Amino acid sequence: MNALLRESLALWIALVFAAAAAGKLMAWSELPGVVRNFRVLPRWLVLPVSLALPPLEAAIAAGVVVEAARPAAAMAAAVLLAVFGAALAINLHRGRREIDCGCLRSDLKQPITIAL
């Protein structure tokens, strides 16, 4: 792959994950409610997952820009996106479209859609 393209993609992925982490941090007190509202986790896991998401997203953002850490960060990003995609799919299948996705917005108010 062309080095410029590779670095551009890494930077884009870093920006996506950094923005996701920042959005969650700006609405930190609302995040457990958003995670709980997906209704895919047992209640006892909601707070630990809520606490782990922003640092994990920030670590992924940092990791993809450091070439030595890129493979691990890319794997973590793929796993996190797959889990998020599964949670979205479960809720779409349930007909639950009017819940906050909790992504890329400081107010965490973005309903889920098939395009998301």
trRosetta pair geometry for C-beta under 8 A, 3 or more apart (Angstrom, degrees):
i j d omega theta_ij theta_ji phi_ij phi_ji
1 5 5.8 -113 170 82 97 116
1 6 4.9 114 110 -64 119 103
2 5 4.1 77 72 11 101 110
2 6 6.7 -171 88 -12 49 86
3 6 5.6 -54 -144 37 31 114
3 7 6.2 25 160 -14 66 108
4 7 6.0 -57 -145 41 28 105
4 8 6.1 30 155 -21 64 110
5 8 5.6 -56 -144 37 29 113
5 9 6.3 28 157 -18 65 106
6 9 6.0 -57 -150 36 26 108
6 10 6.4 26 152 -19 62 108
7 10 5.5 -51 -146 36 34 114
7 11 6.3 35 155 -19 65 105
8 11 5.8 -55 -149 37 30 111
8 12 6.4 32 152 -20 64 106
9 12 5.6 -52 -146 35 33 113
9 13 6.3 31 156 -16 66 105
10 13 5.9 -55 -149 38 29 109
10 14 6.3 33 151 -21 63 108
10 64 4.8 -174 -160 154 83 94
10 65 5.8 135 146 -94 111 50
10 70 6.5 -50 -121 -123 126 121
11 14 5.5 -53 -147 36 32 115
11 15 6.4 33 154 -20 65 104
11 65 6.6 64 -92 -101 61 100
12 15 5.8 -54 -150 35 30 111
12 16 6.5 32 152 -20 64 104
13 16 5.7 -51 -149 33 34 113
13 17 6.4 22 158 -9 66 108
13 60 7.8 -93 149 148 101 100
13 61 7.8 -168 125 -115 68 56
13 64 5.0 -93 94 155 118 169
13 74 7.8 17 149 -106 166 76
13 77 6.4 12 -177 -146 124 164
14 17 6.2 -63 -148 44 28 102
14 18 5.9 28 156 -19 67 112
14 60 7.9 -168 -113 123 56 69
14 61 4.5 93 -158 -161 67 70
14 62 7.4 100 -138 -61 108 19
14 64 4.9 -153 -67 72 87 113
14 65 4.9 33 -81 -45 153 104
15 18 5.7 -54 -137 40 29 111
15 19 6.1 30 161 -19 64 107
15 61 7.5 114 -49 -139 15 109
16 19 6.0 -59 -150 37 24 109
16 20 6.4 25 152 -20 61 108
16 61 7.9 -166 67 -99 54 96
16 104 7.7 -43 -156 -88 69 114
17 20 5.5 -50 -145 35 35 115
17 21 6.4 36 155 -18 65 103
17 57 4.7 -166 -174 -173 86 80
17 58 7.3 179 140 -79 98 22
17 60 4.6 -113 -166 91 162 109
17 61 4.0 -160 91 -65 107 87
17 64 7.4 122 24 9 140 131
17 77 6.7 -88 -71 -112 137 108
18 21 5.8 -53 -148 37 31 110
18 22 6.2 30 154 -18 65 109
18 57 7.4 170 -80 142 23 95
18 58 6.7 68 -114 -117 62 62
18 61 4.0 112 -58 -140 81 157
19 22 5.7 -54 -142 39 31 111
19 23 6.2 35 157 -22 64 106
19 104 5.5 29 128 -124 114 77
20 23 5.9 -53 -148 34 27 112
20 24 6.6 23 156 -14 61 107
20 57 4.8 -118 92 -163 108 150
20 103 5.8 -27 -123 -147 98 76
20 104 5.8 -38 -88 -64 68 64
21 24 6.0 -62 -153 39 30 108
21 25 6.2 27 153 -18 66 110
21 53 7.8 -175 -110 135 69 73
21 54 4.5 105 -152 -155 79 70
21 55 7.5 107 -139 -63 122 15
21 57 3.8 -174 -65 94 95 114
21 58 4.3 121 -148 -56 169 80
21 61 6.6 -100 3 -9 134 136
22 25 5.6 -57 -144 38 31 111
22 26 6.3 31 157 -21 66 106
22 106 7.8 -46 128 -89 83 88
23 26 5.9 -55 -147 34 28 110
23 27 6.8 -11 163 16 62 105
23 102 7.9 145 119 171 116 56
23 103 7.0 79 85 -176 152 26
23 104 5.6 178 -32 -136 161 9
23 105 5.6 77 -147 58 134 21
23 106 5.2 -123 -136 -79 72 46
23 108 7.0 137 157 -70 103 73
24 27 6.5 -79 -148 57 29 83
24 28 6.9 71 149 -91 64 56
24 31 5.3 61 -163 -99 92 130
24 53 5.9 -120 -169 109 170 116
24 54 4.5 -152 91 -78 124 102
24 57 7.2 116 21 31 136 147
24 102 6.7 44 -96 174 95 97
24 108 7.6 75 -104 -82 56 113
25 28 5.6 6 -155 -65 38 99
25 54 5.1 108 -59 -142 88 150
26 106 4.2 -42 99 -142 143 98
27 30 4.4 -37 163 41 101 117
27 31 6.3 131 107 -50 82 80
27 106 5.9 143 -33 176 104 55
27 107 6.4 125 -77 -129 141 20
27 108 4.8 -140 95 -17 162 116
28 31 5.8 -39 -155 -2 34 119
28 54 7.7 -37 -105 -28 89 154
30 33 5.5 -64 -169 44 58 114
30 34 6.0 59 139 -26 85 104
30 108 5.5 -172 111 38 133 150
31 34 5.5 -54 -147 34 37 112
31 35 6.3 33 158 -16 70 104
31 50 4.6 136 123 -158 105 107
31 53 7.1 -159 -175 54 133 133
31 54 7.7 -65 -114 -35 164 110
31 102 6.8 92 -131 -146 70 126
31 108 7.3 -160 -88 -90 58 155
32 35 5.7 -55 -145 40 34 110
32 36 6.0 35 156 -20 68 108
32 46 5.5 82 -160 146 88 105
32 47 5.6 1 -116 -96 127 64
32 50 4.3 -51 -84 -60 68 170
33 36 5.6 -52 -141 39 30 112
33 37 6.1 35 156 -27 63 108
34 37 5.7 -55 -148 31 27 114
34 38 7.5 39 151 -29 57 92
34 50 7.9 125 58 -113 86 109
34 100 5.1 -75 -125 90 101 117
34 101 8.0 13 -171 108 117 17
34 102 3.9 116 158 -79 144 122
34 108 5.3 -93 -79 179 144 137
35 38 6.2 -45 -168 12 37 113
35 41 6.8 -12 158 29 97 138
35 46 5.2 149 106 -154 114 81
35 49 5.6 164 -165 96 148 114
35 50 4.8 -133 3 -74 149 94
35 53 7.5 -162 -80 -26 128 144
35 102 7.1 37 -60 -60 61 170
36 39 7.4 38 160 -67 50 54
36 41 7.6 -90 -109 61 46 104
36 43 7.2 32 -126 -121 106 69
36 46 4.7 25 -78 -136 85 145
37 99 5.1 175 142 -156 116 119
37 100 6.6 62 78 41 149 86
38 41 7.2 52 78 3 108 91
38 87 5.0 -6 -173 -176 137 119
38 90 7.8 73 172 75 91 117
38 91 6.2 -92 -151 -57 69 131
38 99 6.8 145 -88 137 50 150
39 91 7.4 117 49 -93 97 96
39 94 8.0 -60 79 52 129 175
39 96 7.6 137 34 -34 127 178
40 86 7.8 133 -160 117 158 92
40 87 5.0 -128 11 -122 159 90
40 90 5.7 102 -93 76 121 156
40 91 7.7 -85 -46 -49 112 92
41 45 4.4 -116 177 82 117 117
41 46 5.6 150 95 -73 128 67
41 49 6.2 -107 -111 0 169 154
42 45 5.2 84 62 7 77 105
42 46 7.9 -124 98 -28 42 81
43 46 5.8 -36 -158 -3 41 118
44 47 8.0 -56 -175 28 35 95
44 48 8.0 17 145 5 62 112
45 48 5.8 -67 -155 49 51 106
45 49 5.5 47 154 -22 84 113
46 49 6.1 -65 -147 40 23 107
46 50 6.1 23 157 -20 63 112
47 50 5.5 -55 -142 37 31 114
47 51 6.2 29 160 -17 66 107
48 51 5.8 -57 -146 39 31 109
48 52 6.1 25 157 -18 66 113
49 52 5.7 -61 -143 40 30 109
49 53 6.4 44 158 -41 65 99
50 53 6.2 -41 -147 10 27 115
51 55 7.9 3 151 9 62 113
52 55 6.4 -76 -159 51 41 100
52 56 5.5 38 156 -25 79 119
53 56 5.8 -65 -143 39 24 111
53 57 6.1 21 164 -17 66 109
54 57 5.8 -56 -143 38 30 109
54 58 6.2 29 158 -18 65 107
55 58 5.5 -55 -144 40 33 112
55 59 6.1 36 155 -22 67 105
56 59 5.7 -53 -146 35 30 111
56 60 6.5 32 153 -19 63 103
56 76 7.1 -145 -175 171 96 124
56 80 6.7 161 137 -94 125 140
57 60 5.7 -51 -149 34 33 113
57 61 6.4 37 151 -22 64 104
57 80 7.4 165 -86 171 74 163
58 61 5.5 -51 -149 34 33 115
58 62 6.4 29 154 -14 65 105
59 62 5.8 -55 -147 41 32 108
59 63 5.9 34 154 -23 66 112
59 73 7.4 -151 135 -116 73 96
59 76 7.5 -44 103 121 105 161
60 63 5.6 -57 -140 38 28 113
60 64 6.4 26 164 -22 65 105
60 73 5.1 136 -145 -162 57 90
60 76 5.3 -144 -96 100 102 116
60 77 4.9 125 -161 -73 132 88
60 80 6.9 -86 -61 17 156 150
61 64 6.6 -58 -150 29 22 104
61 65 7.4 9 157 -8 56 108
62 65 6.5 -73 -163 37 33 103
62 66 6.8 14 153 -7 70 112
62 69 7.7 -4 118 94 77 153
62 73 7.6 -145 81 -110 55 141
63 66 6.0 -68 -148 42 35 101
63 69 4.1 -113 -150 133 80 121
63 70 6.7 157 151 -90 77 33
63 72 6.3 -94 -172 86 139 89
63 73 2.7 171 114 -80 121 131
63 76 7.1 58 65 41 157 132
64 69 7.6 -90 -55 102 22 93
64 70 5.6 69 -138 -124 46 76
64 73 4.5 -144 -58 119 65 138
64 74 6.4 102 -106 -65 96 72
64 77 6.9 29 -63 -37 127 144
65 70 8.0 167 19 -85 9 93
66 69 4.3 40 85 28 110 110
66 70 6.7 -159 85 -45 53 75
66 73 7.7 115 52 -17 86 144
67 70 5.4 -27 -148 -13 33 124
69 72 5.7 -66 -169 50 65 107
69 73 5.3 61 137 -24 91 113
70 73 5.6 -61 -136 44 29 109
70 74 5.8 32 164 -24 68 108
71 74 5.8 -55 -144 35 26 112
71 75 6.5 26 156 -18 62 105
72 75 5.8 -54 -150 35 32 111
72 76 6.4 31 152 -17 65 106
73 76 5.6 -54 -147 39 33 112
73 77 6.2 36 152 -22 65 105
74 77 5.6 -51 -146 36 31 114
74 78 6.4 33 154 -21 64 104
75 78 5.7 -52 -148 35 31 111
75 79 6.4 30 154 -17 65 105
76 79 5.8 -54 -147 37 31 110
76 80 6.2 28 156 -16 66 109
77 80 5.9 -57 -143 40 28 108
77 81 6.1 25 159 -15 65 110
78 81 5.9 -57 -144 41 27 108
78 82 6.2 29 155 -21 63 108
79 82 5.7 -56 -148 36 29 112
79 83 6.4 28 155 -18 65 105
80 83 5.8 -53 -148 36 31 110
80 84 6.3 30 154 -16 64 108
81 84 5.6 -54 -143 41 32 112
81 85 6.0 37 154 -22 65 107
82 85 5.6 -53 -144 38 29 114
82 86 6.4 33 154 -21 63 104
83 86 5.7 -52 -149 34 30 112
83 87 6.5 31 152 -18 63 104
84 87 5.7 -54 -149 36 32 111
84 88 6.4 33 152 -17 65 105
84 103 7.8 81 -165 -74 141 133
85 88 5.6 -53 -148 37 32 112
85 89 6.2 33 154 -20 66 107
86 89 5.6 -53 -144 37 31 112
86 90 6.3 35 155 -23 64 103
87 90 5.8 -49 -147 32 30 113
87 91 6.6 23 156 -11 62 107
88 91 6.0 -64 -152 41 30 105
88 92 6.1 28 155 -18 68 109
88 101 7.2 17 -98 -126 107 104
88 112 5.4 -172 -141 -156 93 134
88 116 6.2 -146 -144 101 148 106
89 92 5.7 -54 -141 39 31 110
89 93 6.1 34 157 -21 64 107
90 93 5.8 -57 -151 36 27 113
90 94 6.4 23 151 -15 63 109
91 94 5.5 -55 -145 40 35 111
91 96 4.2 -81 -169 74 88 109
91 97 7.5 143 138 -76 99 38
91 99 6.2 -86 -169 36 147 136
91 112 6.0 71 96 62 130 159
92 95 7.6 46 -180 -72 32 20
92 96 7.3 -94 -69 58 23 65
92 97 6.6 55 -113 -84 67 83
92 112 6.5 -119 -66 125 90 121
92 114 6.4 104 -141 -82 151 71
96 99 5.5 19 156 -14 103 121
96 112 7.6 39 112 49 74 127
97 111 5.8 48 151 171 73 113
97 112 5.7 -129 -147 72 56 80
97 113 6.7 53 -155 -89 109 53
98 111 5.3 -35 -121 -125 43 122
99 111 6.8 102 49 -134 33 66
99 112 6.1 0 62 0 83 109
100 108 4.9 54 171 149 140 85
100 109 5.6 -65 -112 -109 112 37
100 110 6.3 78 -150 43 67 51
100 111 7.2 -60 -93 -84 37 41
101 108 7.9 -153 68 -166 51 68
101 110 4.9 -48 32 86 106 96
101 111 7.2 73 -25 154 94 10
101 112 5.0 125 -75 -78 101 82
101 116 6.0 -118 -101 -178 157 156
102 108 4.9 4 -113 -146 57 103
102 110 7.9 -129 -5 45 21 95
103 110 6.5 -78 56 60 76 137
103 116 7.7 140 51 -162 142 120
104 110 7.4 5 65 -2 88 160
105 108 6.1 175 85 -67 92 24
105 109 6.5 -92 112 44 141 59
105 110 5.4 133 11 -32 142 118
110 116 7.8 139 137 -101 113 141
112 116 5.5 -113 -151 51 65 147
113 116 5.0 112 55 -6 70 99
